[in-house]
Amino acid sequence: QVQVVESGGGLVQPGGSLRLSCAASGSIFSIYAMGWYRQAPGAQRELVAELTSGGSRNYADSVKDRFTISRDNAKNTVHLQMNSLKAEDTAVYYCRVRTGPTINYWGQGTQVTVSS
């Protein structure tokens, strides 16, 4: 079994920054990819950013040039640096850990609220 724990959410003013972290632990042989999704009230969960074991990064168009995903392979940890935050970035952010192309583990989510 794999455990996924997110941290770093909170309340921030528009234009501010937050850094989310996600740590994976447990029975991990290898990690295929780690990434972040978000879900706003009444909306579907959507991809924010993902980083594969090969180093490929995939970002949602809405966060390109504002968010940066990075990973500490030795610690099975992924970070999401979020800058220039907007009200529309408000959502619950979920970390997804993929130990294979179709094997997913999710964290419980962390709330990010952007408001003045």
CORTAJO-V97341 format. One record per residue. OMEGA is omega in radians with two decimals (* if undefined). Layout:
OMEGA / OMEGA
//
This chain:
-3.12 / 3.08 / -3.13 / -3.09 / 3.11 / 3.05 / 3.01 / 3.12 / 3.11 / -3.13 / -3.14 / 3.11 / 3.07 / -3.08 / -3.11 / -3.08 / 3.00 / 3.07 / 3.09 / 3.08 / 3.13 / 3.13 / 3.09 / 3.13 / 3.12 / -3.05 / -3.10 / 3.05 / 3.08 / 3.12 / 3.13 / 3.13 / 3.02 / -3.11 / -3.10 / 3.01 / 3.04 / 3.13 / 3.07 / 3.13 / 3.10 / -3.10 / 3.08 / 3.07 / -3.09 / 3.10 / 3.01 / -3.13 / 3.11 / 3.14 / -3.12 / 3.12 / 3.11 / 3.10 / 3.11 / 3.12 / 3.11 / -3.12 / 2.93 / -3.13 / -3.04 / -3.08 / 3.13 / 3.13 / 3.07 / -3.09 / 3.09 / 3.10 / 3.11 / -3.04 / 2.99 / -3.04 / -3.08 / -3.08 / -3.09 / -3.10 / 3.06 / -3.13 / 3.04 / 3.06 / -3.07 / 3.13 / 3.11 / -3.06 / -3.13 / 3.12 / -3.11 / 3.02 / 3.13 / -3.09 / 2.90 / -3.11 / -3.10 / 3.04 / 3.07 / 3.10 / 3.13 / 3.08 / 3.06 / -3.11 / -3.12 / -3.12 / -3.03 / 2.98 / -3.08 / 2.97 / -3.10 / 3.06 / 3.07 / -3.06 / 2.99 / 3.13 / 3.13 / -3.05 / 3.06 / *
//
